[in-house]
Amino acid sequence: MKKFGICLVALTLAVLLAAPAMAASITPYASMRMGIYWHNTDFNDFTPSWTDDDDDGGYFEQIATISRFGAKGQMGDIFGQVELGIIADATDTEYTTAGNRVYTRLLYGKWAFDGGSLTLGQDYTPVTWTSSQQGPGVFDDSRNQSYDLQNAFIGVGCLWDSRRPQVRVNLDNGFYLAVIQTEDHNEPVGLGTSGDTMDIDVEIPKIALGWDYKAEGIHLRPGFAFNTFNVEQPTAEGTFDDDITSWLVHLHGKANVGSTTLKGTVHYGENLWNYGISGRLNPWDSDINAASAAIDSNGDVQDAECWGGFIEAAIPFDPYTLTLGWGYSSSEVDVDTHPLNDNADELMGYFVNVKIPIADNFSMTPEFDYWDGMENSLGEDDPDHWFAGVTWQMDF
């Protein structure tokens, strides 16, 4: 069935590209990203189950999971884009759907009207704001260590709300409002996992609103976002029935200072894990998720306090570009069912890279990353990581 779906998408693209009279402005594109890196983990207070050593590391080489192909097109006032991502893992499942998959990244249409535009479909949300970090991250949203390339400081100051179905209005004066698919998969700490006994109800969508201010050499995006869903589940004390509400405020920015480009963001909010921000789940601190709302012994919801940000500077040395970046995130939830988890779970990261153009649409970016695990909610020192290698990118 998956193969049929992939063939259908490919056939649709082929038909569109072969019909210039109907859609003359459709342009196909693709991008291959690949990394070769050495890495090392210093475990600090963490005790791994797979080794007695104080540290562990090695070499890996992989195709980035954000490699992609797609097409853009315009007919009159309607612009559209479809983009598919390619996961190509050279593992023991190399020739199975587990090792090689195609997934939908973008699928939206945009109508330009007098005074603004209306976007319908799956696109980046206004909350998402990434850095230029090209190397791997350190963990994903399943308590697993992850080596996904071009991590962009996800979990270390970057707000990553991904690409979600939405209805978004952008006005020419900069104001925007987005009605987004509600995040309702991240239950609060203390209720276990969703199943036959948990009833999750969504009554309103996720909402993001703000202002995109653009002038010569500067781009600012202050914004506010809100997400809520109701959880009902039988417990030993009765039935838990309450809303899990998340919100955040942010200020994204980008500015040219002479020939240097500065980019960064700062954010503050509650329950960012429940909101759907990626990279806030610490795999080394399995006792509690400090970025999630938690249920106390009285059955009340205790909210997690989350904040962070990053800043980077891109300095051109024609034809090269040197970029240096720093990021930080902090999450903390105080709940009496986990009395020892009374510290903030912190993470700090640094990177330096140099983008080297090799030919038109072909570049290599050597990079060094260092991730300081700092302390988790138990006050223990989380593992530190470093990565050194090169990310390659070909666009065609």
N, C-alpha and C positions, 0 to 999 in steps of 0.2 A: 504493500500500500504506500509506504514511504517513497519507494522508487517511482511509483506511478505519479505521486504528487510532484516529485522533483522533475520528472519528464514533462508533466503538464505545465509547470512554471517555465521550463526551458522552451517548450513549444510556443507558449504565449509570447515570450520575449522575441522569439524568432519571427512569429507572425507580425508583431508590431514593427520590428526592424525592417521587415520586407514590404511594409505598406507605407512608403514615403508620402503617397498622396493623402493618406489619412492622418499621419502623424509625422510630418517632415522633420520636426525638431527633436525627435527622440535620439538620445545619445547613450550608447552602452559604455560601461566602464568596469574595471576590475582592479584589485589591489592585492598583492601577495606580500605578507609580512612574515619574516622568519628570524629566529634568534638563536645564537650560540652563546652560552653563558657558563661560567664557573660560579659556584655558590658555596657558602658555608654557614652553618648555624651553631652558635654558642648557646648551649642549653640553659646556662645559669641555674636557677632554682628548679627548673622543670626536669623531671626524670622520665626520659623516653622508655618505651617498652622494647624497642628494637635494637638498642645498643647500650653498652656500659660506658661509652666514651663521653667526654665532656662536650665534644662538638662533633659535627658530621657535615659532610658536603660532597661535592663532586662536580661533574660536567653534565650538561643536558643541551639538547638541540631539538627545536620543534618549530612547526608552523604555528603562527599566532592564530588563536581562535577568532580573531577579528578580521582575518583575511576575508575578502568579500568580492561579489560581483553584482551588478545591477544595471539600472537604466534610469535616465531622467528624461522628461519630455514636457512639452508645453503646447497647448492648443488654445489660442485666444487668451482669455484671462485665467485659464486653469493650468496649473503646474502640478506635475506628479512625479513621484519617485518610488521605485521598488528596489530594495537591496537585500540580498541574501548573504548570510555569513557561512563560512566553511570551516568545519572542525575536522582536522586531519591528524589524528594521533597515531604515530608509528609504534603501536604496542602489540601485545599478543592478540588484540582484537582488531588488528589492522584492517581486515577485510570484512568486518561486520559493521552493523549500524552503530554499535557502541563506540567504535574507533573513528568512524567517518560519518559526519552528519552535516546536513544543511538546515539552517534555521533562518527565520525571518528577522531581519534587523529593522528595516524601514518599509512601510507601505502606507503612503498617505497622498492626499491631494490637497492643493492649496488654491483657493479662489481669491484673486485680487479684486477688491471692490474700491469704490471711491472713498478714501480715508483709511484703508487698512486691508487686512487679509483674514480669511477664515481657513483654518487647517483642520482636516478631518482624517483620522487614521493613526497609525503607529509612527511616532516621531520622538525625538529627544524632548524631555520635559524642560521647562524653564529653570528648574532647580539644578539640573545637571551642569557641572562646571569642572572641566578637567585640566590637569597640568600637562606638561610636555615630557613627563617621565616615560621612557621607552622600555625599560627593563621589566622584570617580573614583580608581582606583589608577593605578599607572604601568606595570605589566607583568603578564603572565599566565604560564602554564607552558609556552609554546611559543616563547620568546625573541621575543615580539612586544610592542610597546607597546600597552597596553590602557586603555580609558577606561570600564570597567564601573563603573556608579554604585553607591552604597552599598557601597563597597569594604570598609569595616569594619576598616581597617588590615591587610588581608591582605598578608603580606610584610614588614610593619613592626611586628613584635611580636605580632600576632594569630596564634594557632594555628588554622588552617583545615584540618580533616580532612574537611570537606564532609558530605554525607549518604550513608551507605553501608549496604548490606545487613548486618544484624547480628542476633545473639541476645543480648539484654541482660537481666540480672537486677538490679533495684534493690530493696534491702531497706529497710524502714522506719527502720532505725537509720543509714541513710546510705551504707552500703557498696554498691558496684556492681561488676559484672563484665560485660564485653562481649566477645563473640567476633565478630569483624568480618571482612568480606571482605578477603583479603590484597591488598596493593598489590604487583603484580609487573610493572608496565609501565615502571618507571624503572630502566634498566640503569646499571651503574657507568661512570664515565669511563674510556676506554681500550679499550672493546670495540666501539665503533661503535654501530650500531642493531640492534635485533632483526630477524631474518629467518629464512630457511630454515636457516642454519647455527647459529642460537642456540637452545638448548633451555633453557627456564625451567620449573622444577618447584616446586610449592608443596606442602609437607607439613603445615604447621600454619597456623591462621588468625592474622590480626592480633589482638592481645589488648590490652584496656585495662581497668585496674582502679584503684579509688580509693575516695574517701569524699566524699560530699556532706554537708557539715555546714551546717545551717540553724538559725539562732536569730533572735530578734527583731532586725532591723536588720543582720544579717550573713549572708553566704553564702560558704563556703570550699569549694574542691574540689581537694585535693591528689590527684595521680594519676600513674600509670606506664603506659606503652604500649610495645608490642614488635611488630616486623614482620620477617619473614625469608623469603627465597626463594633457591633454588639456580640458578646460571647455569652452563651448560656451552657452550663455544664453541671451535672449532678456531682456533688462532693460529699465527703463523710459528714460534714456539718449541715448539709442541705443542698441548695442549688445556687451556684454562682450565676449571676445575671447582671452584667454591667458593660458599659462602653469602654473600649480601649481607644483613647484619643491621642493623636500625635500632632505636633505642630513644630514649625521652625521658621526662623527669620534668617535672611542671608544678605550679604552684600558682595556681589561678584564685581571684579574690576579688571580692566586692561588699559594700559597707557603707554605711550611712547615718550621716552625721556631721552632726547637726542636720538642716537641710533639704537639705543637699548629699549627693548620692550619688556615692561613689567606686567605680570599677570598674577592674580591671586583671589582669594575669597576668605571670608570669615563667616561663621554660622553659629547659631545657638538655638536649642530646641529641646523638646521632650520626646522620649520614646522613639528615637530615630530608627531603631530596628523594626518596630511595629509599623512605622511609616513606610519602610521599604528601602531605606538608604543602605547600599551595599558596603561591605567591609567592616561593619561594626561588631561582628560576632567573633570573639577571640577564641581560637581553637585550643589555646594553651590553658585557658581558665574555664574548665568544663563545669565548675561548680555553679556558676550563675552567668547569665547574659546581662552585663551591666548597662547595655543600651536599650534594654527592654523594660516595659512596665512589669511589675511583679505584684503578686497577691500576698498580702500579709496574713497573719494568723486569725484576724477578725474577718477575713474575706473581702477586705478593701483593697483598691488599686493604689499602688505606690508608683509614682512616675519617675522615670530615669531622666537625669539631667545630662545633656550632651552638648558639647561645643568643640570647635576646632577651626582649622583653616590651613591654607598654604600660601606661599609666595615664591615666585620664580623670576629670574632675570635672564632674558635671551640677548646675548651680545654678539653682533655680527662681526666676523673677520673675513671679509669677502675672499673666497666663496663659502666659507664655513660659518657655522653659528654655534657659539658656546652657550649652554644653558645650565644654570645652577638653581636648585630648588630646595626648599625646606617645608615640611608639613608637620602637623600635630593634631591629635584627636584625644578627647577625654570623654568617658562615659561613667556615670555613677548612679546606682540605685540603692537606697537604704531600705531594707525590709527585715522585720524581726524573725522571719523564717530562715534567714541566712545571716546571723549576727556577726560572723567573721568577715563577711564581704562588705566592709564599711569603708573601703578605699576606692578612689577613682581608678578605672582601668585606662591606662594611658599608652599611647604609641607615638613615636616620633620618627620621621624619616628624612633622609638627605639624598640628593642625587646630583651628579654632574655628567653632562654628555656633550658631545660635539657632533653635529650633523654635517656629514661630508658628502656633497653631491659627486656622483661618479659619472653619470650621463643624464640626459633628459629623462625625468620621471624615475630615476634610480638613485638611491642614496643608501649610505650605511651610517649608523649612529653608535659609536662606541660609548659605553656608559658604565659608571660605577654607582651603585646604590648601597646605602647603609640604613638598616631599619633597627632602631633602638626600641626593644620591647618594653623598657621602663618597668613600672609596677602594674600588676593586675589588681583585681578587687580584693584579693586576700593579702595584699601587701608584699607579694612574692615578685622576684625579678623574672620577667618573661624572657624567652630566648631573644638573642640579637642575631641579625642576619646581614650578610653582605653578598652582593652580586657584582660580577665584572664580566663584560662581554660586549657583543655587538648585535644590534637589531638591523636587519636588512629590509628594505621596502622597494618594491617595483610596482608602479602604477601604469596601467595600460587600458 
